[in-house]
Amino acid sequence: MSGLLLVLLVALIFVVLYQVSRSSELVASIQGEDLFDKKRNKLLGFSMLILFATLMIGFYACHKYMMPLMGPAAASDHGEQYDFMFMVTLIVTGIVFLLTQFLLFWFAFKYQRDENRKPLFFSHSNKLEMIWTTVPALAMAVLVAIGLKSWFQMTGDAPKGAMQIEIVGKQFNWISRYPGADGVLGKRYFTNINDKDNVLGQDWKDKANMDDIIVQNGELRLIKGKPVELIIGSRDVIHDVGLSHFRMKMDAVPGITTRLWFTPTVTTTEMKAKTGNEEFVYEISCDQMCGKGHYSMRAVVVVETQAEHDAWMAKQQSYYVQNHPDEFPAAKPVEAPADSAKKITMK
C-alpha cells in the first residue's frame, strides 16, 4: 500500500510541474515573450540571493545542532596540536568556501542577462592561471607542513623515561602488555603463540618476560602527564588502534611493529567532571574493518595519577606466574580490573 502511495505522490508531482510549465507558457503568450522573459530573469536573479541566504542560515543551524554532539576536548598533548591543525584547516577552507559561494550567487544576480550589457569574452589569462594555481598550492603546502610536523612528532622517538605498553589486536579484542619491575618488555615470537598459556608468544628463555603483565581485556592504564609509547601489533589481520579522545590512531599490522607516543593530560575522573557524565570512560576502538566481530572490538583506557597507577601495578601478577602456578605456589590469582566491567559511553 505504501508503495502505491509513493507512486501516486511522484505522479502528482509530475502533474503539478507540468501544469506550472503550461501556466508559464500561457502567461508568456499573454504578456509577450520578451516582457515575460525579462520578469522571469529578474525573479531568478533575486531567487539566487534568497537561496544563498537560506543555505547560510541552514549551515548555521546545523552547526549549532551538531556542536553539542561533538566529543570533549582533546585529552593529550598531540591531540591539542591536532585540534589546532583542524581549526586552522577549517578556518582557511571555510573562508574560501564562503567567499566562492557568495560570489557564485552574487554573480548570478549581478550579471543576469541585460540587453544593454555586452559580455566580455577571453580564452586565456596567464595572470589568472598563476593566481588560482599558486595561492591554493601555497595554502595546501602550509597545511601539509603543519600536519607532517605533528605526524613525525607522534611517530618519532618517545621522550626518555616514557612508559612503554604493547597493544596487540586479534579477532576480536585487544591484548595489552606492561613491563614489570625491570621496565623492559621481553621478546616474543609468533610461533610461540597459543591461547592456553601464551597469548602473545613470549619467549620464556628471555628473563625480561618473567615479570611482564598481560591484560587480556586490552585495558590501557596511563598516567597523567607522563609520556607513553604504544608498541602496536596484530596476531591475525589488520586492525587499527583508535584513541579518539586523544586524537590518535595507528594501524596494527601482522608481522610489522608500529609505534606512536603521546602524553595524557586529563585523568578519567577529571573528564567525568568536565563532561558531567559519571559513566564516561576513555576507550580504545578498532578503526579498521577486521571481520564480523569488528563492532565489539573495544576496550577501556584509564588515565590516572602516578600513585593510583603504582597501586594498580602492585596488585598485578606477571603472566608467567599466572600460567606456572606450580613454580609459585604462594601466588594468589589476580582479579579482573574493576574498570573493565564499565560500560563504554561517550558524551
Secondary structure, 3 states (H helix, E strand, C coil): CHHHHHHHHHHHHHHHHHHHHHHHHHHHHHHCHHHHHHHHHHHHHHHHHHHHHHHHHHHHHHHHHHHHHCCCCCCEHHHHHHHHHHHHHHHHHHHHHHHHHHHHHHHHHHCCCCCCCCCCCCCCCHHHHHHHHHHHHHHHHHHHHHHHHHHHHHHCCCCCCCEEEEEEEECCEEEEEECCCCCCCCCECHHHCECCCECCCECCCCHHHCCCEEECCCCEEEECCCCEEEEEEECCCCEEEEEHHHCEEEEEEECECEEEEECECCCHHHHHHHHCCCCCCEEEEECCCCCCCHHHCEEEEEEECHHHHHHHHHCCCCHHHHHCHHHCCCCCCCCCCHHHHCCCCCC
